[in-house]
Amino acid sequence: MPKLAEGALAALDRGDRAEHDRLVAAASRDLRDCDLIALAQYSMAPAASLVAEASGRPVLTTPDSAVLKLRGLLVARS
């Protein structure tokens, strides 16, 4: 289920990382019926712990997922 964190990108564009992260975490409260939350935008990754706290759900981020996938591929090759 997609969820838009209204105003978060504008806050980030202004250089207000704290407000961006607060808005992302606030939006995640509507996702409590989900099994997990995937933060698909790289810029949202720093908000992962706030999102987990606000939603009570596990959180995946694209940077973390990419690193885990790459690590798995490298381990499989060795």
N, C-alpha and C positions, 0 to 999 in steps of 0.2 A: 504494500500500500504506500504510494508516494506521499510525501508530506513536504510542503514548502515552509521554510523558516522565513516568513515575511520580514523583510528589512535587513536580514543578516548580511547579504552581499553588499548592500549600501553601507552598512556599518564597517565592513572590511575595507571597502573602497575609501572610506574616510580615515582608515588607519586605526579604527577602534576594535581591536581584537577581542577585548573583554565583552563588549556589547554584542558582537557577532556570536561569540560562544554562548552568551546568555540566551540569545534568541534561538539558537539551534537547540539548546537544552530545553528551553520552554516549549518549543514545537514538539519535542520528543515525548512530552507528557501525554499527548494524544495517541501515542503508539503503544500503550500498555497492553493491548490485546495481541500484539505481535510476539512471536517467539524470540526474535532478535531484531536489532536495528543495524542496517548497513549505511554508513556515511559514505556515499559514493563520490562526493566532491573532496578532492585532496585538501582543500582549505578548511574542511570541517574536522579533519583528523585531530587537531589539538583539543577539540571540544569533547572527545570520546569519553573521558572520565566524567565530565559534567552530564553528558547524555545518559550514561549508565546510571548515575546517581538519580537523575530526574525521572527516568523511565522505569528503572528497576529491571532492565533487560540487558542481555549481553550486547556488546557493540562491536561491529566489524568496521575497519577502515580500509580504504583502498591501499594506502602505503603498507600497512601491516599485512594485508592479504597478499600483496605482490611479493613482499619479502619472504613470506612463508612458502609461497608457490615456488619462487626461485630457489630457495634453500632446498626444498624437496626435490627439484629437478637436479640440482648440483649433487646432492647426496646420492641420488639414484645413478648418476653417471660415474661415481667414484667406486 
